[in-house]
Amino acid sequence: MSLVNEFALGRYYTTDSVVHALDPRVKMVGTLAVLAATIATQDPRAYLFLTVSLAAIAAAARLRPVFLLRNLASLRWLVVIVFLAHGFFTPGAPLFDAIPRFTREGAILGGVFAWRIALMVTGATILTATTSPVELGDGLEKLLGPLSRIGVPVHEIAMISVIALRFVPTLLDETSRIIKAQVGRGARFDGGLIARARSAVPILVPLFASALHRADDLALAMDARCYRGAEGRTKYIELRLTGRDAAGLVAAALIVLCTLAISSSR
């Protein structure tokens, strides 16, 4: 239940900030560039610089640190598994005499990869928290626009991506309500692994039923509004790049270049 309440990826938070006001294309390109730079390096100094940079961006976006930390806490088991896997399967000198298979080199490498996951999740969370699903769809459609000339259904891809992203927080909220209803009826979600797996059945069945019902309602709503794809459709708000967006691209480029420069300076 805590996992459902803590997971924040895909949730949009409305507030007045300079990051919210940026063009969605700028934020998407900048986020992808920063994530690529994160993957391209394993230098802890570069990760420290990226951590400070993302903290500064989150502060500019007026996102509370508790919000980001709770989101990371929801993925704690993934981080622990990555850390332990590297610790036990990386050859090297034992870190503890009592656990000879857990190596010092593996612990360092596992810590670096866990840090990488935290940075990537935080960057994606900042993007979705400062960009509404509609803006994400418009930005993705604009970025992939040239592919439509070779027959790629860009509009449909963008629409499906937005609907999927928009349904993530909705399904999480629905899961939380189902869990509370089941607990109110006397259901228990503690015990061993087998008991927890069995207790998930009363949650998954109504959750899938609710998801199918929502999908049917969405299809009916789109059909009632005469949705027929991208042909002939116009935009209520046209995306236009401004000087503020150019400054955002420059800032993202500087972060990437500084990260790579720190990583290459040995």
VOVO-522824 format. One record per residue (C-alpha): x, z, y; residue in one letter. Coordinates in nm, 4 decimals, padded with zeros to 6 digits, always signed. Example, Ala and Ser with C-alpha at 12.3 -4.5 7.8 and 13.67 -1.06 7.14 Angstrom:
2
ROSE, +01.2300, +00.7800, -00.4500, A
ROSE, +01.3670, +00.7140, -00.1060, S
This chain:
266
ROSE, +00.0000, +00.0000, +00.0000, M
ROSE, +00.2863, +00.0764, +00.2369, S
ROSE, +00.4305, -00.2677, +00.1589, L
ROSE, +00.1054, -00.4328, +00.2705, V
ROSE, +00.0955, -00.2360, +00.5945, N
ROSE, +00.4635, -00.2864, +00.6793, E
ROSE, +00.4988, -00.6606, +00.6165, F
ROSE, +00.4806, -00.8347, +00.9555, A
ROSE, +00.6017, -01.1901, +00.8939, L
ROSE, +00.3309, -01.4290, +01.0153, G
ROSE, +00.1669, -01.1814, +01.2527, R
ROSE, +00.1433, -01.2907, +01.6157, Y
ROSE, +00.1627, -01.0278, +01.8888, Y
ROSE, +00.0233, -01.1231, +02.2278, T
ROSE, +00.2258, -01.0050, +02.5233, T
ROSE, +00.3728, -01.1437, +02.8435, D
ROSE, +00.7409, -01.2125, +02.7878, S
ROSE, +00.9923, -01.4849, +02.8586, V
ROSE, +01.0283, -01.5540, +02.4853, V
ROSE, +00.6526, -01.5979, +02.4393, H
ROSE, +00.6476, -01.8476, +02.7259, A
ROSE, +00.9076, -02.0769, +02.5691, L
ROSE, +00.8065, -02.4084, +02.4175, D
ROSE, +00.7416, -02.3633, +02.0424, P
ROSE, +00.9757, -02.6528, +01.9649, R
ROSE, +01.2585, -02.4693, +02.1408, V
ROSE, +01.1928, -02.1504, +01.9455, K
ROSE, +01.1682, -02.3335, +01.6136, M
ROSE, +01.4878, -02.5339, +01.6667, V
ROSE, +01.6712, -02.2262, +01.7965, G
ROSE, +01.5583, -02.0152, +01.5012, T
ROSE, +01.6628, -02.2805, +01.2493, L
ROSE, +02.0019, -02.3133, +01.4183, A
ROSE, +02.0603, -01.9372, +01.4119, V
ROSE, +01.9513, -01.9164, +01.0471, L
ROSE, +02.1878, -02.2011, +00.9598, A
ROSE, +02.4715, -02.0201, +01.1358, A
ROSE, +02.3844, -01.7039, +00.9420, T
ROSE, +02.4073, -01.8907, +00.6118, I
ROSE, +02.7298, -02.0681, +00.7126, A
ROSE, +02.9282, -01.7457, +00.7514, T
ROSE, +02.9995, -01.4248, +00.5598, Q
ROSE, +03.2062, -01.2574, +00.8306, D
ROSE, +03.0762, -00.9056, +00.9109, P
ROSE, +03.1945, -00.9493, +01.2713, R
ROSE, +02.9747, -01.2577, +01.3073, A
ROSE, +02.6830, -01.0683, +01.1542, Y
ROSE, +02.7376, -00.7870, +01.4022, L
ROSE, +02.7236, -01.0382, +01.6878, F
ROSE, +02.4047, -01.1901, +01.5428, L
ROSE, +02.2512, -00.8440, +01.5093, T
ROSE, +02.3186, -00.7693, +01.8758, V
ROSE, +02.1868, -01.1131, +01.9764, S
ROSE, +01.8635, -01.0750, +01.7798, L
ROSE, +01.8182, -00.7247, +01.9217, A
ROSE, +01.8527, -00.8672, +02.2730, A
ROSE, +01.6002, -01.1434, +02.1963, I
ROSE, +01.3564, -00.8898, +02.0499, A
ROSE, +01.3943, -00.6755, +02.3629, A
ROSE, +01.3280, -00.9799, +02.5830, A
ROSE, +01.0189, -01.0528, +02.3706, A
ROSE, +00.9016, -00.6911, +02.4142, R
ROSE, +00.8889, -00.6321, +02.0413, L
ROSE, +00.9249, -00.2712, +01.9408, R
ROSE, +01.2232, -00.1844, +01.7195, P
ROSE, +00.9878, +00.0069, +01.4891, V
ROSE, +00.7946, -00.3149, +01.4276, F
ROSE, +01.1052, -00.5012, +01.3114, L
ROSE, +01.2413, -00.2088, +01.1093, L
ROSE, +00.9118, -00.1599, +00.9276, R
ROSE, +00.9122, -00.5279, +00.8374, N
ROSE, +01.2626, -00.4941, +00.6935, L
ROSE, +01.1574, -00.1802, +00.5074, A
ROSE, +00.8848, -00.3813, +00.3327, S
ROSE, +01.1622, -00.5927, +00.1737, L
ROSE, +01.3835, -00.2988, +00.0787, R
ROSE, +01.3570, -00.3655, -00.2960, W
ROSE, +01.4777, -00.7230, -00.2498, L
ROSE, +01.7754, -00.5962, -00.0488, V
ROSE, +01.8525, -00.3312, -00.3122, V
ROSE, +01.8344, -00.5844, -00.5965, I
ROSE, +02.0678, -00.8253, -00.4133, V
ROSE, +02.3133, -00.5441, -00.3433, F
ROSE, +02.3152, -00.4149, -00.7013, L
ROSE, +02.3370, -00.7634, -00.8526, A
ROSE, +02.6522, -00.8418, -00.6558, H
ROSE, +02.7913, -00.4966, -00.7247, G
ROSE, +02.7574, -00.5251, -01.1025, F
ROSE, +02.8366, -00.8943, -01.1525, F
ROSE, +03.1271, -00.9471, -00.9105, T
ROSE, +03.4654, -00.8889, -01.0772, P
ROSE, +03.7045, -00.6428, -00.9173, G
ROSE, +03.8178, -00.2824, -00.9069, A
ROSE, +03.5574, -00.0155, -00.9972, P
ROSE, +03.4063, +00.1618, -00.6978, L
ROSE, +03.3103, +00.4714, -00.8996, F
ROSE, +03.4885, +00.6012, -01.2080, D
ROSE, +03.1547, +00.6943, -01.3633, A
ROSE, +03.0236, +00.3362, -01.3194, I
ROSE, +03.3163, +00.1068, -01.4083, P
ROSE, +03.1088, -00.2127, -01.3896, R
ROSE, +03.0121, -00.1551, -01.0258, F
ROSE, +03.3056, -00.3005, -00.8318, T
ROSE, +03.4314, -00.2440, -00.4797, R
ROSE, +03.4419, -00.6186, -00.4117, E
ROSE, +03.0855, -00.6515, -00.5372, G
ROSE, +02.9665, -00.3704, -00.3115, A
ROSE, +03.1211, -00.5398, -00.0080, I
ROSE, +02.9774, -00.8799, -00.1008, L
ROSE, +02.6386, -00.7267, -00.1779, G
ROSE, +02.6337, -00.5498, +00.1571, G
ROSE, +02.7145, -00.8767, +00.3355, V
ROSE, +02.4381, -01.0658, +00.1557, F
ROSE, +02.1881, -00.7842, +00.2172, A
ROSE, +02.2827, -00.7967, +00.5855, W
ROSE, +02.2294, -01.1740, +00.5789, R
ROSE, +01.8799, -01.1348, +00.4369, I
ROSE, +01.7956, -00.8779, +00.7051, A
ROSE, +01.9125, -01.1148, +00.9800, L
ROSE, +01.7196, -01.4117, +00.8427, M
ROSE, +01.3981, -01.2116, +00.7994, V
ROSE, +01.4324, -01.0655, +01.1496, T
ROSE, +01.4856, -01.4098, +01.3040, G
ROSE, +01.1793, -01.5517, +01.1273, A
ROSE, +00.9731, -01.2463, +01.2248, T
ROSE, +01.0644, -01.2859, +01.5930, I
ROSE, +00.9576, -01.6515, +01.5752, L
ROSE, +00.6158, -01.5814, +01.4235, T
ROSE, +00.5575, -01.2737, +01.6415, A
ROSE, +00.6175, -01.4671, +01.9649, T
ROSE, +00.4514, -01.7979, +01.8696, T
ROSE, +00.0843, -01.8337, +01.7818, S
ROSE, -00.0123, -02.0341, +01.4713, P
ROSE, -00.1619, -02.3082, +01.6903, V
ROSE, +00.1606, -02.3365, +01.8882, E
ROSE, +00.3630, -02.3464, +01.5677, L
ROSE, +00.1456, -02.6295, +01.4391, G
ROSE, +00.1737, -02.8276, +01.7618, D
ROSE, +00.5494, -02.7765, +01.7743, G
ROSE, +00.5979, -02.8748, +01.4108, L
ROSE, +00.3852, -03.1851, +01.4571, E
ROSE, +00.5884, -03.2882, +01.7626, K
ROSE, +00.9202, -03.2290, +01.5872, L
ROSE, +00.8152, -03.4282, +01.2812, L
ROSE, +00.6407, -03.6956, +01.4892, G
ROSE, +00.8998, -03.9717, +01.4276, P
ROSE, +00.8356, -03.9455, +01.0524, L
ROSE, +00.4778, -04.0645, +01.1039, S
ROSE, +00.6163, -04.4148, +01.1695, R
ROSE, +00.7208, -04.4408, +00.8061, I
ROSE, +00.3899, -04.3154, +00.6704, G
ROSE, +00.4550, -03.9410, +00.6454, V
ROSE, +00.1305, -03.7451, +00.7121, P
ROSE, +00.2841, -03.5279, +00.9812, V
ROSE, -00.0430, -03.3948, +01.1204, H
ROSE, -00.1694, -03.2882, +00.7793, E
ROSE, +00.1628, -03.1199, +00.6933, I
ROSE, +00.1570, -02.9254, +01.0205, A
ROSE, -00.2060, -02.8258, +00.9719, M
ROSE, -00.1491, -02.7037, +00.6151, I
ROSE, +00.1586, -02.5057, +00.7237, S
ROSE, -00.0327, -02.3378, +01.0060, V
ROSE, -00.3295, -02.2511, +00.7834, I
ROSE, -00.0982, -02.1034, +00.5187, A
ROSE, +00.0917, -01.8995, +00.7781, L
ROSE, -00.2290, -01.7860, +00.9445, R
ROSE, -00.3716, -01.6663, +00.6131, F
ROSE, -00.0710, -01.4421, +00.5344, V
ROSE, -00.1706, -01.1526, +00.7657, P
ROSE, -00.5383, -01.2110, +00.6862, T
ROSE, -00.4786, -01.1722, +00.3120, L
ROSE, -00.2548, -00.8705, +00.3709, L
ROSE, -00.5299, -00.7025, +00.5721, D
ROSE, -00.7810, -00.7926, +00.3017, E
ROSE, -00.5500, -00.6435, +00.0372, T
ROSE, -00.5254, -00.3220, +00.2375, S
ROSE, -00.9047, -00.2981, +00.2593, R
ROSE, -00.9455, -00.3619, -00.1137, I
ROSE, -00.6897, -00.0942, -00.1981, I
ROSE, -00.8655, +00.1592, +00.0259, K
ROSE, -01.2004, +00.0724, -00.1333, A
ROSE, -01.0578, +00.1105, -00.4836, Q
ROSE, -00.8958, +00.4433, -00.3967, V
ROSE, -01.2293, +00.5605, -00.2565, G
ROSE, -01.3832, +00.4783, -00.5952, R
ROSE, -01.1246, +00.6883, -00.7766, G
ROSE, -00.8677, +00.4227, -00.8688, A
ROSE, -00.5072, +00.5324, -00.9126, R
ROSE, -00.2023, +00.3221, -00.8321, F
ROSE, +00.0748, +00.5555, -00.9447, D
ROSE, +00.2457, +00.5984, -01.2797, G
ROSE, +00.4886, +00.3784, -01.4669, G
ROSE, +00.5479, +00.0071, -01.4466, L
ROSE, +00.2803, -00.0826, -01.7041, I
ROSE, +00.0250, +00.1419, -01.5359, A
ROSE, +00.0989, -00.0145, -01.1975, R
ROSE, +00.0627, -00.3644, -01.3440, A
ROSE, -00.2761, -00.2761, -01.4916, R
ROSE, -00.3915, -00.1186, -01.1645, S
ROSE, -00.3147, -00.4460, -00.9840, A
ROSE, -00.5966, -00.6263, -01.1678, V
ROSE, -00.8790, -00.4607, -00.9657, P
ROSE, -00.6943, -00.5747, -00.6526, I
ROSE, -00.6046, -00.9324, -00.7470, L
ROSE, -00.9496, -01.0348, -00.8733, V
ROSE, -01.1428, -00.9548, -00.5526, P
ROSE, -00.8472, -01.0780, -00.3445, L
ROSE, -00.8553, -01.4230, -00.5092, F
ROSE, -01.2339, -01.4317, -00.4758, A
ROSE, -01.2065, -01.3474, -00.1068, S
ROSE, -00.9346, -01.6098, -00.0538, A
ROSE, -01.1455, -01.8811, -00.2196, L
ROSE, -01.4466, -01.7767, -00.0133, H
ROSE, -01.2439, -01.7962, +00.3086, R
ROSE, -01.1055, -02.1355, +00.2115, A
ROSE, -01.4588, -02.2635, +00.1476, D
ROSE, -01.5780, -02.1304, +00.4836, D
ROSE, -01.2818, -02.2959, +00.6564, L
ROSE, -01.3543, -02.6298, +00.4901, A
ROSE, -01.7196, -02.6112, +00.5943, L
ROSE, -01.6223, -02.5219, +00.9527, A
ROSE, -01.3791, -02.8144, +00.9737, M
ROSE, -01.6392, -03.0516, +00.8286, D
ROSE, -01.9047, -02.9251, +01.0750, A
ROSE, -01.6670, -03.0048, +01.3597, R
ROSE, -01.6221, -03.3598, +01.2256, C
ROSE, -01.2562, -03.3160, +01.1428, Y
ROSE, -01.1191, -03.6415, +01.0061, R
ROSE, -00.7424, -03.6046, +01.0460, G
ROSE, -00.5059, -03.6958, +01.3272, A
ROSE, -00.6585, -04.0304, +01.4206, E
ROSE, -00.8250, -04.0196, +01.7613, G
ROSE, -00.7516, -03.6508, +01.8201, R
ROSE, -00.6173, -03.5221, +02.1518, T
ROSE, -00.4462, -03.1978, +02.2524, K
ROSE, -00.6001, -02.9391, +02.4841, Y
ROSE, -00.2494, -02.8355, +02.5940, I
ROSE, +00.0299, -03.0932, +02.5938, E
ROSE, +00.3779, -02.9578, +02.5243, L
ROSE, +00.6290, -03.0277, +02.8002, R
ROSE, +00.9863, -02.9044, +02.8210, L
ROSE, +01.0842, -02.7183, +03.1378, T
ROSE, +01.4023, -02.5738, +03.2810, G
ROSE, +01.3242, -02.2433, +03.1107, R
ROSE, +01.3132, -02.4223, +02.7760, D
ROSE, +01.6484, -02.5894, +02.8468, A
ROSE, +01.7948, -02.2452, +02.9174, A
ROSE, +01.6548, -02.1235, +02.5845, G
ROSE, +01.8217, -02.4115, +02.3994, L
ROSE, +02.1506, -02.3381, +02.5735, V
ROSE, +02.1246, -01.9701, +02.4771, A
ROSE, +02.0582, -02.0609, +02.1117, A
ROSE, +02.3506, -02.3042, +02.1130, A
ROSE, +02.5804, -02.0373, +02.2576, L
ROSE, +02.4759, -01.7896, +01.9893, I
ROSE, +02.5486, -02.0430, +01.7152, V
ROSE, +02.8826, -02.1487, +01.8647, L
ROSE, +02.9960, -01.7891, +01.9187, C
ROSE, +02.8955, -01.7013, +01.5623, T
ROSE, +03.0975, -01.9880, +01.4184, L
ROSE, +03.3917, -01.9128, +01.6489, A
ROSE, +03.3977, -01.5477, +01.5428, I
ROSE, +03.3766, -01.6491, +01.1780, S
ROSE, +03.6662, -01.8965, +01.2090, S
ROSE, +03.8979, -01.6600, +01.3997, S
ROSE, +04.0960, -01.4770, +01.1348, R
